[in-house]
Amino acid sequence: MSEIIKVEHLAKTFGTNEVLKDIDFTVHGGDVISIIGASGSGKSTLLRCINMLEEATSGRILFHGQDVLSGGVDEDTYRTKVGMVFQSFNLFNNLSVIDNCMIGQVKVLKRDKEEARKNAMEYLSKVGMSLYINAKPRQLSGGQKQRVAIARALAMNPEVLLFDEPTSALDPEMVGEVLDVMKVLAESGMTMLVVTHEMAFARDVSSRVIYMADGRIEEEGPPHDIFSSPKSPKTKEFLSRFMGE
């Protein structure tokens, strides 16, 4: 599949704290890449740099061969192509579900309201939220909010979706409903980069797994290789802790 994003020698420093160190990897169309690792390993910062929510200290992020860090790239336009689903949903609390899914289309993509509504309905239906279009976020459960957030991101018709720990703010009984939506997206060929603590999802749904430790990519490869025969002692230790072996 064609290369969409290429990260080269990416580094990010907060003061004297080096959060990302010499990160290199490539995202091809249709990839579902799970990024795993302990808290503080740099996973979320990596996604935020790719989405231009954090400014990288050095390195390059190529989107279809163009370095988005070199200036001259409109961040809003870029983010319509590289969408993001946040841990804390980030819905507009004063807007209804349907309006949450329309506002970006109208303001950024300049779609007319009728087209935006039709598009929003398609994706709300896909995530099982079409019955709740007039509800406000406060009337929804955490799982429902996250499904709306996914529909909102999809309504922008992105090429890549970034998920930053999309289930970590949810009650355990709501995690499954969000993971089910993400599995369907993965099966449909959506290109996804997922920071997650859900090891079963990383093992069973991903096409590739990246394990990060101390701001570096410690190991990456197909899920079977990472979970069955990790090469790095750090990966082994992390997985044995997480998988309860």
C-alpha positions in Angstrom: 0.0 0.0 0.0 1.1 3.6 -0.5 3.0 5.5 2.1 0.9 8.1 3.8 3.0 9.3 6.8 6.7 8.9 7.4 8.3 10.0 10.7 12.0 10.6 10.5 14.4 11.3 13.5 11.6 12.9 15.5 12.5 14.4 18.8 10.5 16.4 21.4 11.9 18.1 24.5 10.0 19.8 27.2 12.7 21.9 29.0 15.4 19.5 29.9 13.1 16.5 29.6 13.6 14.5 26.4 10.2 12.9 25.8 10.8 11.6 22.2 14.2 10.5 21.0 15.0 9.7 17.3 11.6 8.2 16.3 11.4 6.6 12.9 8.5 4.7 11.4 6.2 4.7 8.4 2.4 4.5 8.0 1.0 2.9 4.8 -2.6 3.0 3.6 -4.7 0.4 5.5 -2.2 0.0 8.4 -3.6 -0.4 11.9 -0.7 0.4 14.1 -1.1 0.0 17.9 1.4 1.9 20.0 1.9 0.3 23.4 4.1 1.1 26.4 4.1 2.2 30.0 2.7 5.6 31.0 5.3 8.3 30.3 7.0 6.5 27.5 6.1 9.2 25.0 3.1 7.6 23.1 0.6 10.4 23.4 3.2 13.1 22.7 4.1 11.2 19.5 0.5 11.3 18.3 0.2 15.0 19.3 3.3 15.8 17.3 1.9 14.0 14.3 -1.3 15.9 14.6 0.6 19.2 15.1 -0.9 19.8 18.5 2.7 19.7 19.9 5.6 21.3 18.1 8.4 18.7 17.5 11.9 19.9 18.6 13.6 18.3 15.6 13.0 15.7 12.8 10.5 15.4 10.0 6.9 14.3 9.6 6.2 13.6 5.9 2.6 13.5 4.7 2.6 12.2 1.2 6.2 13.2 1.0 5.7 16.8 2.2 7.3 17.8 5.5 4.5 19.2 7.6 7.0 20.7 10.0 8.8 22.9 7.5 6.2 25.7 7.5 3.7 26.5 4.8 1.3 23.7 5.8 -2.2 24.8 7.0 -2.7 23.0 10.3 -6.5 22.9 10.0 -6.5 21.5 6.5 -3.8 18.9 7.5 -5.9 17.9 10.5 -8.9 17.1 8.2 -6.7 14.5 6.6 -5.1 13.3 9.8 -7.9 13.2 12.3 -7.7 12.6 16.0 -9.9 11.0 18.6 -9.0 12.0 22.2 -9.1 10.3 25.5 -11.5 12.9 26.9 -13.9 13.1 23.9 -13.5 16.9 23.4 -17.1 17.3 22.3 -18.8 20.7 22.4 -21.1 20.4 25.4 -23.4 23.2 24.2 -24.1 21.5 20.8 -26.2 18.5 20.0 -24.7 15.3 18.7 -25.6 16.1 15.1 -24.2 19.6 15.4 -21.0 18.3 16.9 -20.6 16.2 13.8 -21.5 19.0 11.4 -19.6 22.0 12.7 -16.1 21.0 11.5 -17.4 20.1 8.1 -19.2 23.4 7.7 -16.4 25.6 9.1 -13.3 23.9 7.9 -14.4 21.9 4.8 -16.9 24.6 3.8 -19.6 22.0 3.1 -23.2 23.2 3.0 -25.4 22.2 6.0 -27.4 19.7 4.0 -24.4 17.8 2.8 -22.7 18.0 6.3 -25.9 16.7 8.0 -26.2 13.8 5.5 -22.5 12.9 6.0 -22.8 13.2 9.8 -25.9 10.9 9.8 -24.0 8.3 7.8 -21.2 8.1 10.3 -23.4 8.4 13.4 -25.4 5.4 12.0 -22.1 3.5 11.5 -21.2 3.9 15.2 -24.7 3.2 16.4 -25.6 6.7 17.5 -28.2 7.8 15.0 -31.0 7.7 17.6 -29.2 10.3 19.7 -28.7 13.1 17.2 -30.6 15.7 19.3 -29.0 14.8 22.6 -26.4 16.9 24.3 -23.1 15.3 25.4 -24.2 15.6 29.1 -27.0 13.2 28.3 -24.7 10.5 27.0 -22.6 7.8 28.7 -18.8 7.9 28.2 -19.0 5.1 25.6 -21.6 7.0 23.6 -19.6 10.2 23.8 -16.6 8.4 22.4 -18.6 6.9 19.6 -19.9 10.4 18.7 -16.3 11.6 18.8 -15.3 8.9 16.3 -18.2 9.7 14.1 -17.2 13.4 14.2 -13.7 12.5 13.1 -14.9 10.2 10.3 -17.3 12.9 9.0 -14.2 14.9 8.0 -13.3 12.0 5.7 -9.7 11.7 7.0 -7.0 9.5 5.4 -5.6 8.6 8.8 -7.3 8.5 12.2 -5.2 8.9 15.4 -6.6 7.5 18.6 -5.1 8.7 21.8 -6.0 6.1 24.5 -9.7 6.2 23.3 -11.0 3.8 26.1 -8.9 4.9 29.1 -11.5 7.4 30.4 -14.4 4.9 30.1 -16.0 2.6 32.7 -15.0 -1.0 32.0 -18.4 -2.0 30.7 -18.2 0.7 28.0 -14.8 -0.2 26.7 -16.1 -3.0 24.5 -18.6 -0.8 22.6 -15.9 1.6 21.5 -13.4 -1.2 20.7 -16.1 -2.9 18.6 -16.5 0.3 16.5 -12.7 0.5 16.1 -12.5 -3.1 15.0 -15.2 -2.5 12.3 -13.2 0.6 11.1 -10.0 -1.5 10.9 -11.8 -4.2 8.9 -13.1 -1.5 6.5 -9.5 -0.6 5.6 -9.3 2.7 7.7 -5.7 3.7 8.3 -5.3 3.9 12.1 -2.7 4.8 14.6 -3.8 3.8 18.1 -2.2 4.5 21.4 -3.7 1.9 23.7 -3.5 -0.1 26.9 -5.9 -2.6 25.4 -3.5 -5.5 24.7 -6.1 -7.8 23.2 -7.0 -5.1 20.6 -3.3 -4.5 19.9 -2.7 -8.3 19.5 -5.9 -9.2 17.5 -6.7 -6.2 15.4 -3.4 -4.5 14.6 -1.4 -5.1 11.5 1.7 -3.8 13.3 2.6 -3.1 17.0 5.1 -0.5 18.2 6.4 -0.8 21.7 7.8 2.4 23.2 10.0 2.8 26.2 11.8 5.9 27.6 10.8 8.0 24.5 12.2 5.5 22.0 10.7 2.8 19.8 12.1 -0.2 21.5 10.6 -2.8 19.2 8.1 -3.0 16.3 6.7 -5.7 14.2 3.6 -7.9 13.5 1.5 -8.5 16.6 2.3 -12.2 16.6 6.1 -11.5 16.8 5.8 -8.8 19.4 3.4 -10.8 21.7 4.7 -14.3 21.1 8.5 -13.8 20.8 9.5 -10.2 21.7 13.3 -9.7 21.2 13.8 -6.8 23.7 14.0 -7.6 27.4 12.0 -4.4 28.0 9.2 -5.6 25.7 9.2 -9.0 27.5 9.0 -7.4 30.9 6.2 -5.0 29.9 4.1 -7.7 28.2 4.5 -10.2 31.1 3.3 -7.5 33.5 0.3 -6.6 31.2 -0.7 -10.0 30.1 -0.4 -11.4 33.6 1.9 -14.3 32.6 
